[in-house]
Amino acid sequence: MNIVNDKSIFLFILAAVSLFVIGLKGTWVEAAEPRTADVFVSGTDGYSYYRIPSLICTPKGTLLAFCEGRKMSILDQSPTDMLLKRSFDGGKTWRPIQVVVDAVPEAAMDPTAVIDRTTGTIILVYDRWPALRENQWKDVQKHLARPAGLGRDSITTWITTSDDDGATWSKSVDITAMTKQPEWTQTIHGPGLGIQTRTGRLVIPCARTKTDGVWWNFTIYSDDHGKTWRLSDNEVGPGVNESQIVELPDGTLLLNMRSDDPQKGCRIGATSNDGGQTWSEPFEVPELPDPSCQSSIIRYDRTDGDNVSRTTFLYSSPGTAQGRRAGTIRLSYDGAKTWNSSKVICDGFFAYSCLTAMPDGTIGVLFETADHGKMKISFLLERTR
């Protein structure tokens, strides 16, 4: 199923962030009385739907929740702004909506955030889809027809940055000429998060099609804090698209990808030993079920009470290969080779998600779900006992 059609088929909502604390022996430790707060509610603040979460915690502990604000329709490429809400108290309360990218009648899509640890700058990468004729995006087939190229009549790549914990954002910069080949048609980023490697390189996962409509994955990377960007030397595929990246303890990068084929039933992986410049052939990851949906994976480095440093990898996705439901967080303590512990956080419908780690050791995930047709983004916080 085409990725853009697939996003548009499901009637669902962005609904919750759930925070957990990982026990020292791999158990889930929850507070007795979790606190909740609504973040975005569809049909309010001038937007019909909210989609595609990206969640990041700054070094100061500020939570930044990005999403697409779809003005009129749940369909991809319909008029869409890029939105943000911030929390300064661990998600108990949230500041009003900020319009980071005022794109309507165009569509700003696929938020992919990363923090440059050296400069403290927050970088948001996104793709921008030009406006279609009035209501043309209501026809699924017509709204997929976009020309190849690097101009504004095609799909373009942009970044905007913040140096004040998301309070203000720079004017967006078009980086398409550095990050797209002229023969490509659709180009997407993430969605979710990019990473900064231990060498300081910024790496963003991406996917593209040509006129044949077949998806391949690639990466873009920057060694000068986002001023200039380069494309990876090769692509991974075919038949993979939305992806996330983590850096393994030995410096290898692991690309975790969605398969176009729901019959495959699991995630697809690839590795890079040179910081995302080149990638291996794809391989199946049978331990991670996938109904063909975006997922999130992050690395979490922490020092426990015994002053022992530990690296944990966390993965969030639908918990089954048979449909988008049973949202599950999985933990790995051996460099994402095996997944030792899991917890179902949403029994019902569960789609796109984004994980983040907070300074106090809690782990957050922002995910899409549906609850009796009530559409919202809520925040759930659980603390240790």
C-alpha positions, 0 to 999 in steps of 0.5 A: 500500500502506498505510504501516503494512501496508507496514512490517509485511510485510517480515522484516528487521532494523536492521543497520548504520551505515556511515561515510564521508568525502567527498573534496574533489572529490566522491569517496568516501575509505575507510579500508583497515581499517574497524571494526565493532561490533554495536549492537542484536541482535534477540531480545536484551535483551528485544525480539523486533525492532528497527525504525525508526532515528534517528541523531544526533550531538551537538555534543560528538560523542556518537552517539545511536542511537534505534529502536523496541524491538518486544517481541513482533512485527515488526508496527507498533502491537504493544507497543513501547518507544522505545530508545537506545544511545550511543557516545562513541568514534565508534561503536567501543563502545556503552553499554547500552540505555536505555529512553527511553519505556517504552510497552508495552503501548502502542506508541511509534513513529517516533522523530524527533530534533532538536538545538536549537543555542541551548540544546543540548537534544536533542528526540525527537518520537514518536507513541504508539499506544494498546494494543489488545486482547490480540493484536489487533495480529496482525490487520493490518486490525483493528490499523489501526482507530483513531478520529479525535480528540485523546484517548488512545484515538487516536494522540497526539504526544509529546516528551521532551528531554535536556540531558545528551547523552542520559544522562537524559530528561524526562518525556514531554509530550503535544503532540497538542492543538497538532499534530493536527486532531480529524478526523485518525486516524493521525498519524506523524512523520518518522521520522528527523530534524527540523531547526533552521533558521538562524532558530532555528525547529524543524521536524518533518516529519509525515503524517496520514490521516482516515477515508478512509485517504489520506495527506497530509504537513504540518509542525509547528514551534516558535519557542520551543525546543519549548515550543509548537508550531504546524501548517503552514497547508496540507498536501501530497498526496495519496498521500505520507507518511514524509518528511524536511526540509533547509534549502537555502542560500537558506533555502528548506525542501525536503520529501522524501517517500515516495510511496504509489504504488510504480509512481511510482518516484521521490521526491516533493518540496515547498518552503516559503519561510516556514520550513515554515508553507506548502508548495508543490504536490508535484512528482516528483524523478526523479533519486531512485528510490523503491520506496515506502520511507522515506529520509533526507536531510541538509545537511552544512556543512563548511570544507575544508583551503583554508578554503572553506566548502562545503555538501553534501546527502546522501541515503540510500535503496534504490538502485532503484525495484524493491524495497528493496535496493542501499542507496545514498548520494548526494551533491549540491553544488548545493542538491539540484538534481542528485545528482553522486556515489553509492555503494552501501553495501549490495548486498542488502535495504535499507529505512529509514535515517538519516544524520548528520554527525560533527565530524571530517567523517565521515558516518554512516547507520543502516539496516535490512537483512537478512543470512541471517536474522540480525537486528542493528544493527551499526556500521561506521566508515571513516576517511580515509587 
